[in-house]
Each structure stands twice: as C-alpha cells, then as structure tokens.
C-alpha cells in the first residue's frame, strides 16, 4: 500500500470535504485524532466546533443565518470509558448509543453502522465516514475506520466498508468524504490513505490547518491521547472566530 504525504493530500485538493485522520505519534507514545470540516455553501460555512462535557459538537456561528441544521449540526466526537468515536455526522450518536446499550463485543462499530446509510443529499449522496479507537488493555490502542457510500452515485444502494488497524509509530490513516471538488461531488474511493504523523497535537493541527484550502476550510479538531494515562490534549481551530485556537490539556 502506498504511503501518502498528508500535506500534499490536503494542499492539492481544494475540496476533500470532511476528513478524519487516526494513528500513532512518531514517538509511539500517543494516539492522534484529527477531524476537519469544509463548506461551499453559506449554511455549511456558518459553523464552529465547541467542546461539551461528553465530546465535541458543531454549532452555528451566527444563528440568524442557519437555514437548515440537517446534516451540518451534530456531535463529531464522543467518548466513553476507554473508547473515542469520531465521525462526520450524527452516526456518532448511533455508535455511542449502540455500545452503551449493547456493550463492545469487538464488532459493535460495524453492527451500529449497519443501521445507517450515506447522507440523503442527492445527487452527492455524501459518504458517512467514521472512526473508533479502543484503549484496552491499558497502554495500548487499536482503531477502526469505515465509509458508507452509494454504489457509484446510485442512491438506492449503500455499500459499507470497514478497516481495522494495529497502530504503528509515526503512521496513521486518512479518509475523507470527497475525492475532489465537482458537481456532483465525487465520493472518496479506495482504502483510507496511509500517512506519516508527527509527535504532537500542535504539530498535527498546524499541518492540517495550514494546508486546507483557505476559502473552504471551516473548523479543525485535534486530540492527542497519551498511552501512559496522561491527560489528553485537545485543540480546536475555528475560521469563523478569526482562526480561534482553543487548547485544553485537561477536560473540565
């Protein structure tokens, strides 16, 4: 499998849409997560990320300009016990609630996502991309990723793809909703792209934010989880607040 340059993947694509990066820091000491959103419409661009007690949500930057919350207001990130869940839609809640009600049997992620399909935004039929990290046993982690997508634009068929990874220091995987800009927008295809990762949340945030298209980028969330049980580092950058940067080393 090819090793991709994350900087190049971002800087040479004006519209990857929404994207998830998951992997292990270069020094092997942490798990890393990044999630970004982009937008072409006024409604999509009118958003910010905001932390809450159980994770992170999107919200309207200017409530008076919010025309349709459908598909754009959701919890991208939720955590429970030794699990982090990151997705591009309200399937975050589907996965979270399924595990809460049924437990984690090793396939809860897949079972939950078999209850969902791609987004109902014809003719794009935007894929639903998802990731889950499990930090058991203590000091280790493994992660899975998924994409739910139409059959080459056929909105009557949903194909579901799942990928399970054993972490390697300095490497991760990147999956995004769109291959590139277009009308309709072509969906991502193929396996998640393997990329090299830095050591810290700050480095990953800078790498992603500085290379996302300036006109279309909206918000970025990065989380670093020390495998020794230390406090996670979380960073949010919101373009709508003059590239506001929020960093928390310990969740309140």
N, C-alpha and C positions, 0 to 999 in steps of 0.2 A: 504493500500500500504506500502511496506517495506521501511524503512529508511536505506540508504546505507552510508558507510564510504567512502568519496571521496578519501582519502589517500589509502585505501585498493583497491578500484576500479582501481586506477592508478598503484600502485606498483605491483599488482598481475597480470597485463595484459601487456605483452610485446608489444602488438600492437593494441591499441584501434583506431589507425589511426588518424583521425581528430576529435576534440571534442569541444563541446560548453557547458558552464555552465552559467546559468542565475538564479538570485534570489535576495534576500534582505539580507543586512548585519545583523549581530546578534543584533546590537543595533537598528535596524529598521530605521536608518537614511539615508541609501543609497541603490541604486540598484547596483548590481555587475554583470559584464560580464567577462567571460574568454573564450579564443579560442586558441587552440594549433594545431600544425601540426606535423606529424611524417613522416618518409620516410624510405623505404628499398632500393630503387634504388639510384644510384649516382645522377640522374636527380632530384628526389624528395628531396634529402638531400641538394642539392645545392640551398638553398633558405634562405632568411631573410625576416622579417617583416619591413616595413618602413611606417611611418606616412606621410600623404599628407593632403592638405587643407580640403578635404571633408571626410577623413576617414583614412583607413589603407590598404596597398596593400602588396602582396608578390612580390618579385623580385629575380632574380638570383644573388647569391653571387658572382659567377665567371661566367661572361657572356660567356667566351670561352668554358665552359663546358655545357652550356644549349643546349640540343639536341631536346627538344620538349616542347614548352610552353603550349601546350594543356592540360588543366585540372590542371595545377600547378601554373600558373600566373593569378591572379585575385584580386579583392577587397574583402577581407573577411568582412570588416566593413565599413559601410557608415552611415552618419547621416543626417537628415533633420528636421528642425523645432523641434518638440517635439518627434522625433522618432529615435531610434537606430536600425540598421539592421545588423545582424551578420550571416554569412553562410560559408559553406566550398567550395564555388565555384562562378562562375560568375552569379549565380542566385541572388546574392546580387544586381547586377545591374538591373536584371529583376524586383525585388520587388521595388527597388528605383524608377525606371522609371515608373512603373505602378502607384505608388502612386503619383508621380509628375504629371503624365498626367491625372489621373482619380480621385485623391483625396482619402482620407481614409474614407471609409464608414463602417468600422468595419469588413469588410471581404476582404479588398484589398490584404492582405497577402495570403489568401487562393486562391483568384482569380489569382493572379500573378503566384503562384506555380502550378496552374493547366495548365500553359503554358509550364512547364518544366517536365523533367523526371530524372531518375537516370543517372549517368555518363556512357558514351559509352566506357567502358574499359573492355569488355568481357575478361575472364569469371567472373571477380569480380563484375561487374555492381555496382560499389561503390555508396552507397546511397548519395543523396543530403540532408544535414541537415541544418536547418535554424532556426533563432530566430528573434523576433521583440519585442521591448519594446516601449510602448507609455506612455509618461509622462503627460498626460492630464486627469483630471484637475491638475493644479499646486499643487505640494506637494504629489502627488500620482503617481503610475505607475501600469501597468499590462503588462503581457508578454505572448507571444505565441511561440510554437516550432513546428517544422514539420520535417518529414522524408519522402522522396520519394525513394522507393526501388522496386527492381524486386520482382516477385512472386516466392520466394524460388529459385532464380537463373534462372528463366525463363525470358530471356531478351526481350520477346515480350509483357510482361505485366508490367505496372507500377502501384503500389499501393501507395496511398498518405494518410498519417496520420497527423492529426493536433491536437494540445493540447493547451488549453487556461488556464492560471493560474492567480489566485489572490495571490499576494505576502504574505508571512508570514515571520516575522523577524527571521533571522537565518537559513532559508531554501532556497533551490534552486533546480534546475533540471539539470541533466547532460545527454546529448545524444552524442553518438559517432558513427563513420561510421562502425566500425567492432566490432564483438563480441570478437574476439581474433585473433591471427596470424593464418595463414593457407595458403593453395594453392589449389583451390582459397580461398580467404579470406572470411570467413563467415560474412554476414552483421549483424549489430545490429538488435535485435528484441525486441518487447515489448515496454512498455511505457518508457519515459525518467525516469532516476533513481533519486529519491528524495534524496538529500544530505544536510548535515549541512554546513553552511557557516560561515566564520569569520567576523570580523568587517571591515577590510581594504583591499584595493587593494594589498598592500605589503604582507599581510598575505596570501591572496589567491594565489598570484604569487608564493610565497615560497612553499605553499602546493602543487600546481600543478607541478612546475618545478622540485622540489626535488624528486618527486615520479614518474615522467615519465621515461620510460626506457632510460637509458643513451645512448645506441647505436642508438636508433631510433628517439629520440626527435630532433626537428629541431628549432621551434620557438614558443613563447607564447606571447599572448596579453591579458592584463587585464585592464578593465575600471571600475572605481567607480564613480557613479553619485549621488552627494548629493541631497536629495529631497527638501532641503530648497533653492535650486537655486544656491548653491555654485559652484565653478569651479570643473570640473571633474578631477580625477587623472587617468593618463594612463601610463601603464608600458609595455615595450617590452623587451623580453629576446631572443637573437639570439645565438644559439650554434656556428654558423659559425664565429662569431666575439668574440670567447673566452667567450661565455656566456655573451655577452654585455648586459647591462641593461640600458634602456632608460626610464626615468620617467619624465612626464610633468604634472604639476599641472594646467596648463592653455594652451589651444590650441592657437598657434600663428596665 
